[in-house]
Amino acid sequence: MSETTEKHLFVGSYTGYEPGQLPWVGSKQPGEGILSFLFNSSDGSITPNGKVIKQDSPTWLEVHPNGQFLIATHELSHHTGVDEGVGFITAYKIQPDGDLVAISTQSTGGRGNTCATFDRTGCFLLVTRYWEGGISVLPFDPDTGIIGKVTAKPDHSGTGPDPVRQSMPHPHGIIGDPKTDLVYATDLGTDQVHQYILDTKTGELEPHGNIKLTSGSGPRGIKFHPSLRVAYVNCELDGTVEVCDVDDDKGLVPVQKVSCYPKDFVARDHPENYGRSEYWGAEGCLSPNGAFYYYICRVHQSIAIFNVGESDGKLTFSSRCSLANSSNARNLSMDPSGKFLLVASQDANQVECFRIDQKTGALELTDSQHAPCAADIAVI
């Protein structure tokens, strides 16, 4: 296999729970930490290499823009007896052979670190604290991989109409604007995107207004188009995507809302709906060229595929691809080449790889491998 096609694939997981202890996890096989595979970006094959990095619930993996470091959250929860205010994030140095060397672990100041991303400078980590209802900012040294202590830790307020899922704020996703110093935190509990301005010298945050989305939608994550000033907010509770124009000064401006589940599908009382909501959507992502958008429809166990408008970024439904039985996939990631989509099918204990039709965006399964309670994927 040539150097250009062999890549390293890392799969994070939920660890340290008894079956049924985490109400949103159907897998009866807890993970051990970060699993390592070899990935062939020519044919989409995945090969286990037997390497495991032991870590508590690394459910979100993020590669630094310089490609030298892998960031892993520790998604801790009161369900397993973790006290309020306890949370961590770890930075690993990626070795040429794919080994991970732990460089730094730092407190985030709270549980439920469901997402960690970098600001546009690559010098600050942006982290959610789902169970405490807030977010945190931590300095990051891109030369050494050292994570500094928290510089900002705002808490959110408010509720939503769903009494089970929206009784308090629950920031689930966070991202920095690729063009400005705006930071966006998607709050599933309040149906809002909280906007901040990041001071890239001090790491402090200044509130910059909240964007109210559809009541009961439960915004989960956000992705930016690679060339257009357009962002896509994947909403968990109503199974939709909100397409937003991005204003450099004001932030997000919602312009389109699309449904991702089949019209006749009822998720509410389905036995695999551990989200206990009307729908139970998960993450979404764009192809590297911005031509296609993909959204995980948990419970229906499928991925909804959309064409992206070349000039306005709006979405048009194109097709649908089935996932593994009982998948309830949590996250999905693109191979950097844009040829393959990789999916962490959490409750099916699998990582699945799909070839992308470059003309239509349609998906074709190329390989799947066992990965207990797979939660997220990173490809280097």
C-alpha positions as CSV (number, residue, x, y, z in Angstrom):
1,M,0.0,0.0,0.0
2,S,1.5,3.4,-1.0
3,E,2.1,6.2,1.4
4,T,-0.6,8.3,-0.1
5,T,-3.4,5.7,0.5
6,E,-2.5,4.4,3.9
7,K,-4.0,6.5,6.7
8,H,-4.5,6.0,10.4
9,L,-8.0,5.8,11.7
10,F,-9.0,6.3,15.3
11,V,-12.3,5.4,16.9
12,G,-13.4,6.8,20.3
13,S,-15.9,5.1,22.5
14,Y,-18.0,5.2,25.7
15,T,-16.3,3.3,28.5
16,G,-16.9,2.2,32.1
17,Y,-20.6,1.7,32.1
18,E,-22.9,-1.2,32.9
19,P,-25.6,-2.0,30.2
20,G,-28.5,0.4,30.7
21,Q,-26.6,2.7,32.9
22,L,-26.2,5.4,30.2
23,P,-29.9,5.8,29.0
24,W,-28.9,7.0,25.6
25,V,-26.5,4.1,24.9
26,G,-28.0,0.8,23.6
27,S,-24.7,-1.0,23.2
28,K,-24.0,-3.7,25.8
29,Q,-20.3,-3.7,25.0
30,P,-18.5,-0.8,26.6
31,G,-15.4,0.4,24.8
32,E,-11.9,0.5,26.1
33,G,-10.8,3.9,24.9
34,I,-9.4,4.9,21.5
35,L,-9.1,2.0,19.0
36,S,-6.6,2.3,16.1
37,F,-7.0,1.0,12.6
38,L,-5.3,1.3,9.2
39,F,-7.5,2.9,6.5
40,N,-6.9,2.5,2.8
41,S,-8.2,5.6,1.1
42,S,-7.9,3.8,-2.3
43,D,-10.5,1.1,-1.7
44,G,-12.1,2.0,1.6
45,S,-10.9,-1.0,3.6
46,I,-10.3,-0.9,7.4
47,T,-7.8,-3.1,9.1
48,P,-7.5,-3.4,12.9
49,N,-3.9,-3.1,14.2
50,G,-4.6,-4.2,17.7
51,K,-3.6,-0.9,19.3
52,V,-5.8,0.6,22.1
53,I,-5.3,3.8,24.0
54,K,-7.0,3.5,27.4
55,Q,-9.0,6.6,28.3
56,D,-12.3,7.4,29.9
57,S,-15.1,7.9,27.3
58,P,-13.2,9.6,24.5
59,T,-16.5,10.3,22.6
60,W,-15.3,13.2,20.5
61,L,-12.0,13.2,18.6
62,E,-10.6,16.3,17.0
63,V,-7.4,16.7,14.9
64,H,-5.5,20.0,15.2
65,P,-5.3,21.9,11.9
66,N,-1.5,21.2,11.8
67,G,-2.2,17.5,11.8
68,Q,0.2,16.8,14.7
69,F,-2.2,16.4,17.6
70,L,-5.4,14.5,18.4
71,I,-7.7,15.9,21.0
72,A,-10.1,13.6,22.9
73,T,-12.8,14.6,25.3
74,H,-13.7,12.6,28.4
75,E,-17.5,12.6,28.2
76,L,-18.2,12.0,31.9
77,S,-21.7,11.9,33.4
78,H,-23.6,11.9,36.7
79,H,-25.1,8.5,35.5
80,T,-21.8,6.9,36.5
81,G,-21.3,8.9,39.7
82,V,-19.2,11.7,38.5
83,D,-19.5,14.9,40.5
84,E,-20.6,18.2,39.1
85,G,-17.8,20.3,37.8
86,V,-15.6,17.4,36.9
87,G,-14.4,17.0,33.3
88,F,-11.2,16.6,31.3
89,I,-9.7,16.8,27.9
90,T,-6.6,15.2,26.6
91,A,-4.1,16.0,23.8
92,Y,-2.1,13.2,22.1
93,K,0.9,13.6,19.8
94,I,0.4,11.6,16.6
95,Q,3.5,9.6,15.8
96,P,4.5,8.7,12.2
97,D,3.5,5.1,12.8
98,G,0.1,6.1,14.1
99,D,0.9,5.6,17.8
100,L,-0.6,8.2,20.2
101,V,1.5,9.7,23.0
102,A,-0.4,11.5,25.7
103,I,1.0,15.1,26.1
104,S,-1.5,16.9,28.3
105,T,-4.7,16.4,30.3
106,Q,-6.5,19.5,31.5
107,S,-9.7,20.1,33.5
108,T,-12.6,21.6,31.6
109,G,-14.6,22.5,34.7
110,G,-17.6,20.4,33.9
111,R,-19.1,17.1,32.8
112,G,-20.5,16.1,29.5
113,N,-17.7,17.3,27.2
114,T,-19.6,16.2,24.1
115,C,-17.6,18.4,21.7
116,A,-14.2,20.0,21.4
117,T,-13.0,22.1,18.5
118,F,-10.4,24.7,17.7
119,D,-10.9,28.4,17.1
120,R,-9.6,29.7,13.7
121,T,-6.1,30.4,15.1
122,G,-5.7,26.9,16.4
123,C,-4.5,28.3,19.8
124,F,-7.7,27.8,21.8
125,L,-9.9,24.8,22.5
126,L,-13.7,25.3,22.6
127,V,-15.4,22.7,24.7
128,T,-19.1,22.0,25.8
129,R,-20.2,21.1,29.3
130,Y,-23.5,19.4,28.5
131,W,-24.6,18.5,32.0
132,E,-23.7,21.8,33.6
133,G,-25.2,23.9,30.8
134,G,-22.2,25.8,29.7
135,I,-19.0,26.0,27.6
136,S,-15.3,26.4,28.3
137,V,-12.3,27.9,26.5
138,L,-8.8,26.5,27.1
139,P,-5.5,27.8,25.6
140,F,-3.6,25.3,23.3
141,D,0.0,25.4,22.3
142,P,0.2,24.1,18.7
143,D,4.0,23.5,19.0
144,T,4.0,21.4,22.2
145,G,0.4,20.2,22.5
146,I,0.1,21.5,26.0
147,I,-3.4,22.5,27.1
148,G,-3.7,25.5,29.5
149,K,-6.2,26.2,32.2
150,V,-9.7,27.4,31.5
151,T,-9.8,31.1,30.4
152,A,-13.6,31.5,30.0
153,K,-16.5,29.4,31.4
154,P,-19.9,31.0,30.7
155,D,-23.1,29.2,31.6
156,H,-26.3,29.3,29.6
157,S,-29.9,29.8,30.9
158,G,-33.3,28.9,29.7
159,T,-35.4,25.8,28.8
160,G,-37.3,24.3,25.8
161,P,-40.8,22.7,25.4
162,D,-39.6,19.1,25.7
163,P,-39.9,18.3,29.5
164,V,-37.5,15.4,29.3
165,R,-34.7,16.7,27.1
166,Q,-35.0,20.5,27.5
167,S,-35.5,21.1,31.3
168,M,-32.3,23.1,31.3
169,P,-29.5,24.3,28.9
170,H,-27.5,21.5,27.2
171,P,-24.8,22.9,24.9
172,H,-24.0,19.9,22.7
173,G,-21.8,21.4,19.9
174,I,-19.4,24.3,19.6
175,I,-17.3,25.7,16.7
176,G,-15.3,28.8,15.8
177,D,-16.1,30.8,12.7
178,P,-13.4,30.1,10.1
179,K,-13.3,33.7,9.0
180,T,-13.9,35.7,12.2
181,D,-13.4,35.5,16.0
182,L,-17.1,34.5,16.5
183,V,-17.8,31.3,18.4
184,Y,-21.1,29.4,18.1
185,A,-22.5,27.0,20.8
186,T,-25.5,25.0,19.8
187,D,-27.7,24.5,22.9
188,L,-30.0,21.5,22.6
189,G,-31.9,22.5,25.8
190,T,-32.8,26.0,24.8
191,D,-33.3,25.8,21.0
192,Q,-30.7,28.5,20.6
193,V,-27.2,29.1,19.1
194,H,-25.3,31.1,21.7
195,Q,-22.8,33.5,19.9
196,Y,-19.7,34.9,21.4
197,I,-16.6,36.9,20.3
198,L,-13.4,35.2,21.4
199,D,-10.5,37.4,22.4
200,T,-7.6,35.6,20.8
201,K,-5.1,37.2,23.1
202,T,-6.7,36.4,26.5
203,G,-9.1,33.6,25.7
204,E,-12.0,35.5,27.1
205,L,-15.5,35.4,25.6
206,E,-17.9,38.3,25.0
207,P,-21.6,37.4,24.5
208,H,-22.7,38.4,21.0
209,G,-26.4,37.6,21.0
210,N,-28.4,34.3,20.7
211,I,-30.0,33.0,17.6
212,K,-33.4,31.4,18.3
213,L,-34.2,28.4,16.2
214,T,-37.5,26.4,15.9
215,S,-39.1,25.6,19.3
216,G,-38.4,22.0,20.2
217,S,-35.8,21.5,17.5
218,G,-32.9,20.8,19.9
219,P,-29.8,22.1,17.9
220,R,-27.0,19.6,18.4
221,G,-24.0,20.6,16.1
222,I,-22.9,23.0,13.4
223,K,-20.7,22.8,10.3
224,F,-19.5,25.5,7.9
225,H,-19.4,25.3,4.1
226,P,-15.8,25.2,2.9
227,S,-16.2,28.2,0.5
228,L,-19.7,29.9,1.0
229,R,-20.6,31.9,4.0
230,V,-23.2,29.3,5.0
231,A,-23.5,27.1,8.1
232,Y,-25.6,24.0,8.8
233,V,-27.1,23.4,12.2
234,N,-28.1,19.7,12.7
235,C,-31.1,19.5,15.1
236,E,-31.6,16.4,17.1
237,L,-35.1,16.6,18.6
238,D,-37.1,17.3,15.4
239,G,-34.8,15.6,12.9
240,T,-34.0,18.7,10.8
241,V,-31.2,20.8,9.5
242,E,-31.3,24.6,9.7
243,V,-29.3,26.3,6.9
244,C,-28.0,29.7,7.9
245,D,-26.3,32.5,6.1
246,V,-23.3,33.8,8.0
247,D,-22.9,37.6,8.6
248,D,-19.4,38.6,9.6
249,D,-20.8,41.0,12.2
250,K,-24.2,39.5,13.3
251,G,-23.4,35.8,13.0
252,L,-26.1,33.3,11.9
253,V,-29.2,34.2,9.9
254,P,-31.5,31.2,9.3
255,V,-32.7,30.9,5.7
256,Q,-33.9,27.3,5.2
257,K,-35.2,24.3,7.3
258,V,-35.2,20.8,5.9
259,S,-36.6,17.5,7.3
260,C,-34.2,14.5,7.3
261,Y,-36.4,11.6,8.2
262,P,-38.9,9.9,5.9
263,K,-42.3,11.5,6.1
264,D,-44.1,8.4,7.2
265,F,-41.6,7.3,9.8
266,V,-42.6,7.5,13.5
267,A,-39.7,7.5,15.9
268,R,-41.4,8.6,19.2
269,D,-42.3,5.1,20.6
270,H,-39.8,3.0,18.7
271,P,-37.9,0.7,21.0
272,E,-34.5,1.9,19.7
273,N,-35.3,5.6,20.4
274,Y,-33.2,6.1,23.5
275,G,-33.3,9.8,22.8
276,R,-36.8,9.9,24.2
277,S,-37.9,12.6,21.7
278,E,-40.0,13.1,18.6
279,Y,-37.0,12.2,16.5
280,W,-33.4,11.4,17.4
281,G,-31.1,12.9,14.8
282,A,-27.3,12.9,15.4
283,E,-24.4,14.6,13.6
284,G,-24.2,16.0,10.1
285,C,-21.2,16.9,7.9
286,L,-20.3,18.2,4.4
287,S,-18.1,16.7,1.8
288,P,-14.8,18.5,1.5
289,N,-15.9,20.2,-1.7
290,G,-19.1,21.3,-0.2
291,A,-21.3,19.5,-2.8
292,F,-23.1,17.2,-0.4
293,Y,-24.4,17.2,3.1
294,Y,-25.0,14.1,5.2
295,Y,-27.2,13.7,8.4
296,I,-27.5,10.7,10.7
297,C,-31.1,9.6,11.3
298,R,-30.9,7.5,14.4
299,V,-33.8,5.0,15.1
300,H,-34.4,4.9,11.3
301,Q,-30.8,3.8,11.1
302,S,-30.0,5.7,7.9
303,I,-28.1,8.7,6.5
304,A,-30.0,11.4,4.7
305,I,-28.1,12.7,1.7
306,F,-28.6,16.3,0.3
307,N,-27.3,18.2,-2.7
308,V,-25.9,21.6,-1.7
309,G,-26.7,24.6,-3.9
310,E,-23.5,25.9,-5.6
311,S,-24.4,29.6,-5.1
312,D,-26.6,29.7,-2.0
313,G,-25.7,26.6,-0.1
314,K,-29.3,25.5,0.3
315,L,-30.2,21.8,0.6
316,T,-32.2,19.5,-1.7
317,F,-32.9,15.9,-0.6
318,S,-31.1,13.5,-2.9
319,S,-31.1,9.9,-1.5
320,R,-30.8,7.8,1.6
321,C,-28.4,5.1,2.7
322,S,-29.0,2.3,5.3
323,L,-26.8,1.8,8.3
324,A,-26.1,-1.3,10.2
325,N,-29.1,-2.8,12.1
326,S,-29.6,-1.1,15.5
327,S,-26.8,1.4,14.5
328,N,-27.9,4.5,16.3
329,A,-24.7,6.0,14.9
330,R,-23.4,8.9,16.9
331,N,-20.9,10.6,14.6
332,L,-19.6,10.6,11.1
333,S,-16.3,11.8,9.5
334,M,-15.0,12.4,6.1
335,D,-11.8,10.8,4.7
336,P,-9.7,13.9,3.9
337,S,-9.7,12.8,0.2
338,G,-13.4,13.3,0.1
339,K,-13.9,9.8,-1.4
340,F,-15.2,8.0,1.8
341,L,-17.6,8.7,4.7
342,L,-16.8,6.9,7.9
343,V,-19.6,6.3,10.5
344,A,-19.4,5.4,14.2
345,S,-22.4,3.0,14.6
346,Q,-22.5,3.1,18.4
347,D,-25.1,0.5,19.3
348,A,-24.1,-1.8,16.5
349,N,-20.5,-1.7,17.8
350,Q,-19.1,-1.0,14.4
351,V,-17.2,1.5,12.3
352,E,-18.7,1.6,8.8
353,C,-17.0,3.0,5.7
354,F,-19.0,4.2,2.6
355,R,-17.7,5.2,-0.8
356,I,-19.1,8.5,-2.0
357,D,-20.3,8.7,-5.6
358,Q,-18.6,11.9,-6.7
359,K,-21.5,12.9,-9.0
360,T,-24.5,12.2,-6.9
361,G,-23.2,11.9,-3.3
362,A,-24.8,8.5,-2.9
363,L,-23.1,6.0,-0.5
364,E,-22.0,2.5,-1.0
365,L,-20.7,0.3,1.9
366,T,-17.1,-0.8,1.4
367,D,-16.2,-2.2,4.8
368,S,-17.2,-2.5,8.5
369,Q,-15.2,-3.5,11.5
370,H,-16.0,-4.3,15.1
371,A,-15.6,-1.3,17.5
372,P,-17.4,-1.6,20.8
373,C,-19.6,1.3,21.5
374,A,-18.0,3.4,18.7
375,A,-18.7,7.1,19.4
376,D,-16.5,9.1,17.0
377,I,-13.9,8.8,14.2
378,A,-10.8,10.7,13.1
379,V,-8.7,9.9,10.1
380,I,-5.1,11.1,9.8
